[in-house]
C-alpha cells in the first residue's frame, strides 16, 4: 500500500504541471488585463504609465517566460505577490481566508454524511414506499434548484421577513464583546444558512447514489444467504450490506472535495463570507493573476489528493482490492 501511494504521489507531479499550464493559458486568454482597471478609469493615466505597470507585473514578457517564472517560484512554495495595491504575498492572502472555507466545507460534508447515508439506506430498504417517493421528490428538487437562487430565497425568508438568522458575514460586529455562550450562538446563527446551502446539492445527490448502491447490494446472493441463516434484518443491512454499498460512495466523496471548494465561491460571495471563494471571485474581477493561479493550484492539489484518498479508502473497505 505504501509503495502504491508513493507511486501515485509521483504521478501527480506531471499531472499538476499539465493542469497549471492549461489554467495559465486560459487565464491569459480571458478578456481584460490587470492594468486596465488601474488605467482606463484614470483620466491622468498615459500609455507610458500602462507600459510601466505591464513591466512591473512582468506582463510584457512572452507567455512561456511568464509561466516559467511563476513555476520557478512555485517549486519553492512561493505563489508570488498579488497585483492589488497592497502587493501582499499570495500565500498570506489565501492562508488567512482558507480556514473559514475549510471549516464551512467540513461542516457541510459532515451534514451530508449524517443525513444522506441514512436516507439512502431507508429508501433502498423500503423501496417504492411513501418515504422513498418523498425523498425522490426531494432529490429532484435538490438537483433542479440553482444554489444561488435558493440562497436568496432563504435570505429573504429567514433574514429579512422573519429576522431569525443573519444574512451576511460569519460573526456580528459586537462579537468580541459577547459572553462565550452568546458568541457561540451568534456563530451558529451565521453558519446555518451557508452550511445548508453548501450541503443542499450534495445531500440530494449522495442520498440517491446511496440508494442505488444499496439496492444493488441487497439483491446479491450472499445477502439472501445471510437472511436464510436467520440473521436479523438490522444485522443483514448494517453489517453485511452497508460496507459493500459504501464503496461507490467513497469514490464520490473523494471527488466531491474540490467541488465543495468551488461551490464556496457562490455562497461566500452571496453571504459576504471572507473565505477563499470570495477571494477567488474578487481576484477574477480584478484580473489578479497570481491570486487566481494560487487558488487554482490549491484546487488542483485537492482534486488529486481527493482521488488518492478515495482509492486508498476503497482498498481499506474492500479486502479484495487490498490483495490485488
Phi, psi and omega per residue, in radians:
X1 nan -0.731 -3.141
X2 -1.108 -0.718 3.117
X3 -1.103 -0.685 3.119
X4 -1.118 -0.741 3.141
X5 -1.118 -0.741 3.127
X6 -1.093 -0.736 3.122
X7 -1.103 -0.715 3.126
X8 -1.150 -0.685 3.113
X9 -1.129 -0.681 3.096
X10 -1.168 -0.640 3.129
X11 -1.203 -0.411 -3.137
X12 -1.184 -0.471 -3.066
X13 -1.078 -0.994 3.113
X14 -1.108 -0.561 3.108
X15 -1.153 -0.704 3.109
X16 -1.148 -0.674 3.100
X17 -1.079 -0.761 3.107
X18 -1.075 -0.711 3.120
X19 -1.110 -0.759 -3.123
X20 -1.149 -0.628 3.114
X21 -1.092 -0.822 -3.141
X22 -1.079 -0.809 -3.137
X23 -1.095 -0.718 -3.105
X24 -1.127 -0.770 -3.121
X25 -1.182 -0.823 -3.124
X26 -1.084 -0.674 3.139
X27 -1.077 -0.710 -3.138
X28 -1.368 -0.314 3.079
X29 -1.386 -0.314 3.138
X30 -1.145 2.532 -3.135
X31 -1.151 2.631 3.138
X32 1.707 2.818 -3.119
X33 -2.514 2.642 3.103
X34 -1.014 -0.500 -3.125
X35 -1.361 -0.374 -3.107
X36 -1.106 -0.731 -3.105
X37 -1.156 -0.423 -3.108
X38 -1.666 -0.241 -3.064
X39 -2.066 -0.586 -3.044
X40 -1.145 -0.673 -3.117
X41 -1.587 0.103 3.135
X42 -1.885 1.931 -3.100
X43 -1.140 -0.347 -3.126
X44 -1.549 -0.115 -3.110
X45 -1.234 2.352 3.131
X46 -2.003 2.965 3.106
X47 -1.102 -0.604 3.115
X48 -1.142 -0.674 3.111
X49 -1.124 -0.691 3.124
X50 -1.143 -0.668 3.109
X51 -1.141 -0.674 3.120
X52 -1.151 -0.671 3.095
X53 -1.148 -0.720 3.105
X54 -1.056 -0.709 3.131
X55 -1.201 -0.650 -3.121
X56 -1.157 -0.627 3.131
X57 -1.564 0.050 -3.098
X58 1.092 0.433 3.131
X59 -1.463 -0.121 3.116
X60 -1.470 -0.121 -3.133
X61 -1.516 2.792 3.049
X62 -1.031 2.720 -3.029
X63 -1.084 -0.680 -3.120
X64 -1.179 -0.580 3.082
X65 -1.212 -0.666 3.078
X66 -1.076 -0.724 -3.124
X67 -1.177 -0.765 -3.141
X68 -1.101 -0.655 3.101
X69 -1.138 -0.691 3.137
X70 -1.203 -0.730 -3.127
X71 -1.149 -0.671 3.135
X72 -1.068 -0.552 3.061
X73 -1.350 -0.643 -3.117
X74 -1.119 -0.574 -3.127
X75 -1.029 -0.618 3.125
X76 -1.707 0.373 3.086
X77 1.081 0.579 3.057
X78 -1.877 1.961 -3.124
X79 -1.534 0.111 3.102
X80 1.489 -2.953 3.137
X81 -2.022 2.579 -3.109
X82 -1.183 2.630 3.054
X83 -1.387 -0.112 -3.138
X84 -1.173 2.819 -3.083
X85 -0.992 -0.468 -3.121
X86 -1.324 -0.321 3.092
X87 0.938 0.629 -3.141
X88 -1.324 2.687 3.036
X89 -1.064 2.423 -3.114
X90 -1.078 -0.699 -3.117
X91 -1.048 -0.678 3.125
X92 -1.152 -0.728 -3.127
X93 -1.150 -0.649 -3.139
X94 -1.306 -0.757 -3.074
X95 -1.141 -0.525 -3.140
X96 -1.347 -0.284 3.133
X97 -1.891 -0.328 -3.081
X98 -1.086 -0.729 -3.110
X99 -1.001 -0.677 -3.133
X100 -1.127 -0.779 -3.139
X101 -1.107 -0.786 3.132
X102 -1.112 -0.726 -3.122
X103 -1.062 -0.819 -3.134
X104 -1.161 -0.712 -3.124
X105 -1.210 -0.598 3.073
X106 -1.146 -0.749 3.083
X107 -1.075 -0.708 3.121
X108 -1.116 -0.754 3.135
X109 -1.118 -0.718 3.108
X110 -1.097 -0.756 3.117
X111 -1.094 -0.719 3.122
X112 -1.070 -0.799 -3.116
X113 -1.161 -0.739 -3.082
X114 -1.146 -0.627 -3.045
X115 -1.671 -0.773 -2.974
X116 -1.223 -0.733 -3.084
X117 -1.140 -0.836 3.061
X118 -1.074 -0.662 3.115
X119 -1.097 -0.765 3.134
X120 -1.103 -0.720 3.140
X121 -1.128 -0.833 -3.112
X122 -1.141 -0.642 3.120
X123 -1.147 -0.627 3.130
X124 -1.297 -0.757 -3.118
X125 -1.147 -0.670 3.134
X126 -1.889 0.982 -3.095
X127 -1.047 2.408 3.115
X128 1.165 0.227 3.065
X129 -1.442 3.078 3.113
X130 -1.083 -0.706 3.116
X131 -1.070 -0.736 3.141
X132 -1.109 -0.705 -3.139
X133 -1.201 -0.688 3.131
X134 -1.136 -0.782 3.112
X135 -1.156 -0.543 3.063
X136 -1.098 -0.733 3.073
X137 -1.106 -0.733 3.116
X138 -1.045 -0.693 -3.139
X139 -1.127 -0.789 3.137
X140 -1.109 -0.668 3.085
X141 -1.133 -0.744 -3.138
X142 -1.094 -0.625 3.124
X143 -1.318 -0.528 -2.987
X144 -1.604 -0.499 -3.082
X145 -1.360 2.184 3.052
X146 -1.136 2.426 -3.064
X147 -1.087 -0.746 -3.080
X148 -1.167 -0.610 3.138
X149 -1.196 -0.747 3.088
X150 -1.097 -0.697 3.120
X151 -1.067 -0.753 3.132
X152 -1.137 -0.696 3.112
X153 -1.096 -0.787 -3.141
X154 -1.172 -0.613 3.078
X155 -1.106 -0.740 3.135
X156 -1.155 -0.750 -3.079
X157 -1.223 -1.025 -3.009
X158 -1.497 -0.428 -3.107
X159 -1.677 -0.759 -3.050
X160 -1.615 -0.955 -3.052
X161 -1.281 -0.890 -3.097
X162 -1.542 -0.498 3.132
X163 1.222 0.414 -3.110
X164 -1.420 -0.650 -3.007
X165 -2.198 2.551 3.039
X166 -1.239 2.696 -3.038
X167 -2.041 0.119 3.111
X168 -2.681 2.656 3.098
X169 1.361 3.118 3.138
X170 -1.950 -0.359 3.068
X171 -2.527 2.854 3.100
X172 -1.387 2.884 -3.111
X173 -1.162 -0.541 -3.133
X174 -1.684 0.402 -3.051
X175 -1.028 -0.667 -3.083
X176 -1.150 -0.419 -3.069
X177 -1.729 0.038 -3.129
X178 -1.459 2.593 3.011
X179 -1.116 2.788 -3.058
X180 -0.912 -0.819 -3.117
X181 -1.135 -0.761 3.131
X182 -1.153 -0.635 3.101
X183 -1.145 -0.693 3.112
X184 -1.139 -0.757 3.112
X185 -1.111 -0.683 3.112
X186 -1.094 -0.730 3.104
X187 -1.124 -0.736 3.125
X188 -1.077 -0.750 3.136
X189 -1.072 -0.683 3.135
X190 -1.227 -0.459 -3.063
X191 -1.527 -0.353 -2.996
X192 -1.013 -0.957 -3.082
X193 -1.160 -0.835 3.124
X194 -1.048 -0.714 -3.124
X195 -1.179 -0.733 3.120
X196 -1.103 -0.761 3.135
X197 -1.142 -0.720 3.140
X198 -1.136 -0.603 -3.056
X199 -1.594 -0.232 -2.954
X200 -1.059 -0.935 -3.113
X201 -1.117 -0.773 3.127
X202 -1.144 -0.576 3.124
X203 -1.108 -0.786 3.138
X204 -1.159 -0.807 -3.087
X205 -1.166 -0.804 -3.074
X206 -1.164 -0.631 3.106
X207 -1.110 -0.630 3.115
X208 -1.259 -0.680 3.064
X209 -1.084 -0.725 3.138
X210 -1.118 -0.697 3.129
X211 -1.097 -0.825 -3.123
X212 -1.105 -0.731 -3.135
X213 -1.152 -0.730 3.138
X214 -1.170 -0.674 3.104
X215 -1.067 -0.683 3.134
X216 -1.175 -0.673 -3.078
X217 -1.268 -0.769 -3.041
X218 -1.225 -0.142 3.067
X219 -1.631 0.015 -3.132
X220 -1.312 2.781 -3.087
X221 -1.143 -0.629 -3.077
X222 -1.211 -0.431 3.052
X223 -1.248 -0.715 3.065
X224 -1.068 -0.710 3.115
X225 -1.121 -0.725 3.132
X226 -1.079 -0.711 3.100
X227 -1.180 -0.674 -3.138
X228 -1.134 -0.467 3.120
X229 -1.330 -0.101 3.089
X230 1.639 0.179 3.115
X231 -1.191 2.590 3.129
X232 -1.191 2.715 -3.124
X233 -1.074 -0.612 3.136
X234 -1.116 -0.749 3.120
X235 -1.169 -0.711 3.138
X236 -1.079 -0.785 -3.053
X237 -1.306 -0.895 -2.960
X238 -1.547 -0.275 3.126
X239 -1.833 -0.733 -3.046
X240 -1.693 -0.743 -3.029
X241 -1.503 -0.673 -2.993
X242 -1.082 -0.715 -3.063
X243 -1.074 -0.764 3.111
X244 -1.277 -0.563 3.126
X245 -1.203 -0.390 -3.117
X246 -1.377 -0.232 -3.062
X247 -1.035 -0.884 3.091
X248 -1.126 -0.548 -3.130
X249 -1.150 -0.629 3.112
X250 -1.057 -0.759 3.111
X251 -1.091 -0.761 -3.126
X252 -1.124 -0.691 3.123
X253 -1.118 -0.710 3.120
X254 -1.092 -0.660 -3.137
X255 -1.394 -0.296 -3.099
X256 -1.466 -0.195 -3.128
X257 -1.040 -0.930 3.108
X258 -1.152 -0.479 3.109
X259 -1.134 -0.638 3.088
X260 -1.148 -0.709 3.104
X261 -1.110 -0.735 3.113
X262 -1.153 -0.667 3.111
X263 -1.180 -0.362 3.124
X264 -1.153 -0.374 3.079
X265 -1.029 -0.676 -3.076
X266 -1.251 -1.022 -3.009
X267 -1.298 -0.481 3.079
X268 -1.227 -0.597 3.084
X269 -1.228 -0.751 -3.111
X270 -1.170 -0.780 -3.079
X271 -1.595 0.117 3.104
X272 0.958 0.786 3.113
X273 -1.598 2.194 -3.081
X274 -1.339 1.133 3.131
X275 -1.925 -2.971 -3.087
X276 -1.239 -0.542 3.107
X277 -1.122 -0.774 3.096
X278 -1.132 -0.679 3.097
X279 -1.076 -0.712 3.125
X280 -1.108 -0.765 3.129
X281 -1.081 -0.819 -3.138
X282 -1.118 -0.631 -3.139
X283 -1.208 -0.663 3.096
X284 -1.121 -0.752 3.126
X285 -1.120 -0.573 -3.126
X286 -1.609 -0.002 -3.083
X287 0.957 0.737 3.134
X288 -1.492 1.488 -3.001
X289 -0.989 -0.809 -3.113
X290 -1.049 -0.716 3.141
X291 -1.198 -0.713 3.114
X292 -1.044 -0.837 -3.134
X293 -1.144 -0.645 3.114
X294 -1.072 -0.780 3.137
X295 -1.209 -0.676 3.111
X296 -1.122 -0.654 3.096
X297 -1.117 -0.746 3.110
X298 -1.092 -0.721 3.086
X299 -1.099 -0.698 3.129
X300 -1.156 -0.737 3.119
X301 -1.106 -0.717 3.114
X302 -1.113 -0.658 3.111
X303 -1.105 -0.820 -3.131
X304 -1.155 -0.734 3.100
X305 -1.163 -0.617 3.093
X306 -1.072 -0.719 3.082
X307 -1.100 -0.743 -3.140
X308 -1.141 -0.763 3.123
X309 -1.080 -0.686 3.119
X310 -1.112 -0.759 -3.141
X311 -1.141 -0.749 3.135
X312 -1.148 -0.758 3.118
X313 -1.110 -0.645 3.086
X314 -1.039 -0.767 -3.133
X315 -1.186 -0.632 3.123
X316 -1.197 -0.556 -3.121
X317 -1.430 -0.459 -3.102
X318 -2.114 1.860 -3.116
X319 -1.032 -0.490 -3.129
X320 -1.109 -0.665 3.107
X321 -1.214 -0.622 3.135
X322 -1.091 -0.737 -3.136
X323 -1.169 -0.717 3.135
X324 -1.119 nan nan
